[in-house]
Amino acid sequence: MGPRDGFQNEPEVIATADKLALIELLGRAGLKRIEVTSLVRPDVVPQLADAEQVLEALRLPADVSVSVLVPNERGLERALAHRARIQEINGFLSASETHNQMNVSRSIEDSLAGLERTFATAAAEGLRCEGVISTAFGCPYEGRVPPARVLAIATRLHAAGAQEVAFGDTTGMANPVQVREFFRAARETLPGAELTAHFHNTRGQGLANVLAALEVGVESFESSFGELGGCPVPAGATGNIATEDLVSMLHEMGIATGVDLAALIEAAAAAQAVLDRPLGSHVLTAGQIEWG
């Protein structure tokens, strides 16, 4: 998620050439799915104003699936102009009415209706669809979000053509007990969907929440190299779990990922150099564990 969720939250615009180099480092590290950009209005997210240039210039291994975030039907139109470069689209909304209004100026129902149309068009073009539900575990404005509401939204997204549904802890409010209980219910409610966990590390509980999700069968996680990212709406919403921290933990647990951790750390170090500031990743600072 780093090239999209991470880059969009930076205060300055990253040069297109630097973006391309960093994304290509991620591809060479063995990551098989990378969300490279978002087709949003340039005046709203100027950090991603070069989305089309990135898509056309990007060179990744053939087995890497390229995804883009599309905010609405207009975003999908822009994506389809580069159909040969894209394999997946991600559409999003919030489980909190307040957050959804502040983020996209729509009600949940309006967002759902738009996504149903967007996914139908994308599926007809042969694109894989992911529905992303932000604030699925808590909202900084409304507090706890009822799991029944989140699962009702997820059910509609899956019925609309989302093969994958991601549940976002957008401002790092989830805890492991909550995560375990939620994903147990989600597996029962959505037996045919790929369930993905998207944890932010705002309060330092991201990897603990990964473990809780793993324990109930979740195998798909979204993360961001260098712990980049965050929600642009509320203050203090820091980045995603760091991809290299996640991969390091999984490897130490004996879970194969197919990712070259050393190459991933190299990519995070390159991002740190481009941004010219220390990043939040623990493994980037400490290095991978070397057993004698």
Summary of the structure (lengths in Angstrom):
residues: 292
radius of gyration: 17.6
end to end distance: 33.3
largest distance: 56.9
contacts: 1030
relative contact order: 0.13
helix: 47%
strand: 16%
